[in-house]
Structures are given as structure tokens and as C-alpha cells.
């Protein structure tokens, strides 16, 4: 089971790391409100929101899978 836990933890860590990595440019854009008013920026924000949602769902999926495999007496 320990190898499986490491795989799941690695996948969750990957999703979190990618989320943080794509968040940095968005934080920089927020400081320049005029940039965010363009149509291209709106598309970018839309894609960013979709991607962060997918990454969060990915993390939740693997976390729930891990919870199902952990013996209940451990809680």
C-alpha cells in the first residue's frame, strides 16, 4: 500500500504545483487592470479558471480514491 500512497501523493503534489505555477502570472496580471479588459485577456482568464477547476477536481478524485483504500480504523 505504501507505494500506492506515494503515487497518489505525487499526483496530488503535481496538481498543486501546477496550480501554483499558473497562478503566478495571473497574480501579476491582476496588478495591471487595463490588461485584463481586452478580449484576449478575458479568454485567458476563462481558460485559467477552467484549468484550475480541472486540477482541483483531479486532486479531489485522487484524494477520495486514497480515502477509500485507507482502512477505516486509521481515522
Secondary structure by P-SEA (a helix, b strand, c coil): caaaaaaaaaaaaaaaaaaaaaaaaaaaaaacccccccaaaaaaaaaaaaaaaaaaaaaaaaaaaaaaacccccc
